[in-house]
Amino acid sequence: MKQMQKLNSQQLQLEVSRLNEELQMRDQLIQQLSQELFRLVKGNTSIVPTSTVPESYQSQMQSLKEQLNEVEQQVNFYQEQIAERDAEVYNLRHSVQELTDRSQMLEQVVQELPEVYRQKFSERLAEVLEKVETLQKENRQLHAELQSVSYRLAVRNRRANGLDLPAFGPGQPGSSVEMPTFGNA
């Protein structure tokens, strides 16, 4: 029995070894085939199988492609409009900024105007007041001169006409009229 087991064991080992060799050979063949297949597929794209699509799918694909083209055209149209609007918005914002700056400048000028007018008015009024003062001074001087000339004329006329006005007063010769006194009243 031992011998039989020994024989069986030897046969089994031989069989295992043979199977191992066949397995290694098969692995080598598979590796070579996969390398060759990869080389063929990589080098020649015409080998790739073409899928056959039924005609209904092809018509649907064509319809979808047309719809896609229409959508792309619409997208391009809208993108152009958006770009135009963006440019318009940019220009409007720029204009708004310029107008805001100008408005602020004008507001500042308007706020400063009362003070500027007061200053200008004061300057002009000072000139006018100076002229008025000069005219008043000149007027007083002319008035004084007029009174002086009037007095001199009156004196000269009195002498020329020979009018001798009576002198009133106490203790003068020829005065019989006494002036009443209101001291006890």
C-alpha positions as CSV (number, residue, x, y, z in Angstrom):
1,M,0.0,0.0,0.0
2,K,2.8,2.3,0.7
3,Q,4.1,1.7,-2.7
4,M,0.8,2.5,-4.3
5,Q,0.6,5.6,-2.4
6,K,4.1,6.4,-3.4
7,L,3.2,5.8,-7.0
8,N,0.1,7.8,-6.8
9,S,1.9,10.6,-5.1
10,Q,4.6,10.5,-7.9
11,Q,2.0,10.5,-10.6
12,L,0.2,13.3,-8.9
13,Q,3.3,15.4,-8.7
14,L,4.0,14.7,-12.4
15,E,0.5,15.6,-13.2
16,V,0.8,18.8,-11.2
17,S,4.1,19.7,-12.8
18,R,2.7,19.1,-16.3
19,L,-0.4,21.2,-15.5
20,N,1.9,24.0,-14.1
21,E,3.9,24.0,-17.4
22,E,0.7,24.2,-19.4
23,L,-0.6,27.0,-17.3
24,Q,2.7,29.0,-17.7
25,M,2.5,28.3,-21.5
26,R,-1.1,29.5,-21.6
27,D,-0.2,32.7,-19.6
28,Q,2.6,33.4,-22.1
29,L,0.3,32.9,-25.0
30,I,-2.4,35.2,-23.5
31,Q,0.2,37.9,-22.8
32,Q,1.5,37.7,-26.4
33,L,-2.0,37.8,-27.8
34,S,-3.0,40.8,-25.7
35,Q,0.2,42.6,-26.7
36,E,-0.4,41.9,-30.4
37,L,-4.1,42.9,-30.1
38,F,-3.1,46.1,-28.4
39,R,-0.5,46.8,-31.1
40,L,-3.1,46.2,-33.8
41,V,-5.8,48.3,-32.2
42,K,-3.5,51.1,-31.4
43,G,-2.0,51.2,-34.9
44,N,-5.2,50.8,-36.9
45,T,-8.3,52.6,-35.8
46,S,-10.3,51.1,-38.7
47,I,-10.4,47.8,-36.9
48,V,-12.6,49.3,-34.2
49,P,-16.0,47.9,-34.9
50,T,-18.6,50.4,-36.0
51,S,-21.9,50.1,-34.3
52,T,-24.9,49.8,-36.4
53,V,-27.6,52.2,-35.3
54,P,-31.1,51.7,-36.5
55,E,-32.5,54.3,-38.8
56,S,-35.0,55.6,-36.3
57,Y,-32.1,56.4,-33.9
58,Q,-30.2,58.1,-36.8
59,S,-33.2,60.3,-37.6
60,Q,-33.6,61.2,-33.9
61,M,-29.8,61.9,-33.8
62,Q,-30.2,64.2,-36.8
63,S,-33.1,66.0,-35.3
64,L,-31.3,66.4,-32.0
65,K,-28.2,67.8,-33.9
66,E,-30.4,70.3,-35.6
67,Q,-32.0,71.3,-32.3
68,L,-28.6,71.6,-30.8
69,N,-27.4,73.9,-33.7
70,E,-30.5,76.0,-33.2
71,V,-29.9,76.3,-29.5
72,E,-26.2,77.1,-30.1
73,Q,-27.3,79.9,-32.5
74,Q,-29.7,81.2,-29.9
75,V,-27.0,81.1,-27.2
76,N,-24.6,83.0,-29.5
77,F,-27.4,85.6,-30.3
78,Y,-28.1,86.0,-26.6
79,Q,-24.4,86.2,-25.8
80,E,-24.0,89.0,-28.3
81,Q,-27.0,90.8,-26.9
82,I,-25.6,90.4,-23.4
83,A,-22.2,91.7,-24.5
84,E,-24.0,94.7,-26.1
85,R,-26.0,95.3,-23.0
86,D,-22.9,95.0,-20.8
87,A,-21.2,97.6,-22.9
88,E,-24.3,99.8,-22.7
89,V,-24.4,99.3,-18.9
90,Y,-20.7,100.1,-18.7
91,N,-21.2,103.3,-20.7
92,L,-24.3,104.3,-18.6
93,R,-22.4,103.7,-15.4
94,H,-19.6,105.8,-16.6
95,S,-22.0,108.6,-17.6
96,V,-23.8,108.3,-14.2
97,Q,-20.4,108.6,-12.5
98,E,-19.5,111.7,-14.5
99,L,-22.9,113.2,-13.9
100,T,-22.7,112.4,-10.2
101,D,-19.3,114.0,-10.0
102,R,-20.5,117.1,-11.9
103,S,-23.6,117.2,-9.7
104,Q,-21.5,117.1,-6.5
105,M,-19.3,119.9,-7.9
106,L,-22.4,122.0,-8.8
107,E,-23.9,121.4,-5.3
108,Q,-20.6,122.6,-3.7
109,V,-20.7,125.7,-6.0
110,V,-24.3,126.3,-5.0
111,Q,-23.5,126.0,-1.4
112,E,-20.6,128.4,-1.8
113,L,-22.7,130.9,-3.8
114,P,-24.3,132.7,-0.9
115,E,-21.0,133.4,0.7
116,V,-19.5,134.4,-2.7
117,Y,-22.5,136.8,-3.2
118,R,-22.1,138.2,0.3
119,Q,-18.5,138.8,-0.3
120,K,-19.1,140.4,-3.8
121,F,-22.0,142.4,-2.4
122,S,-19.9,143.6,0.5
123,E,-17.1,144.6,-1.9
124,R,-19.6,146.5,-4.1
125,L,-21.4,147.9,-1.1
126,A,-18.2,149.2,0.4
127,E,-17.5,151.0,-2.9
128,V,-21.0,152.4,-2.9
129,L,-20.8,153.4,0.8
130,E,-17.5,155.1,0.2
131,K,-19.0,157.0,-2.7
132,V,-22.1,157.9,-0.6
133,E,-19.8,159.1,2.2
134,T,-17.8,161.2,-0.3
135,L,-21.0,162.6,-1.8
136,Q,-22.4,163.4,1.7
137,K,-19.1,165.1,2.7
138,E,-19.2,167.0,-0.6
139,N,-22.9,167.8,0.0
140,R,-22.2,169.2,3.5
141,Q,-19.3,171.2,2.2
142,L,-21.4,172.5,-0.7
143,H,-24.2,173.3,1.7
144,A,-21.9,175.1,4.0
145,E,-20.5,177.1,1.1
146,L,-24.1,177.8,-0.1
147,Q,-25.0,179.1,3.4
148,S,-21.9,181.2,3.4
149,V,-22.6,182.6,0.0
150,S,-26.3,183.1,0.9
151,Y,-25.2,185.0,4.0
152,R,-22.7,187.1,2.1
153,L,-25.3,187.8,-0.5
154,A,-27.9,188.8,2.1
155,V,-25.4,191.1,3.7
156,R,-24.4,192.7,0.4
157,N,-28.0,193.1,-0.6
158,R,-28.9,194.7,2.6
159,R,-26.1,197.3,2.2
160,A,-27.0,197.8,-1.4
161,N,-30.7,198.4,-0.7
162,G,-29.9,200.6,2.2
163,L,-32.3,198.7,4.5
164,D,-31.6,199.3,8.0
165,L,-33.4,196.9,10.3
166,P,-34.2,198.0,13.8
167,A,-32.3,196.4,16.6
168,F,-34.4,195.2,19.5
169,G,-32.9,195.0,22.8
170,P,-33.0,196.8,26.2
171,G,-30.9,199.9,26.7
172,Q,-30.8,201.0,23.1
173,P,-31.5,204.5,22.2
174,G,-34.9,205.0,20.6
175,S,-36.3,201.8,21.7
176,S,-39.5,202.3,23.6
177,V,-40.7,198.8,23.5
178,E,-39.7,196.6,26.3
179,M,-39.7,192.9,26.0
180,P,-41.8,191.0,28.4
181,T,-40.2,188.5,30.7
182,F,-42.0,185.3,31.6
183,G,-39.9,184.6,34.7
184,N,-42.9,185.0,37.2
185,A,-45.5,183.3,35.2
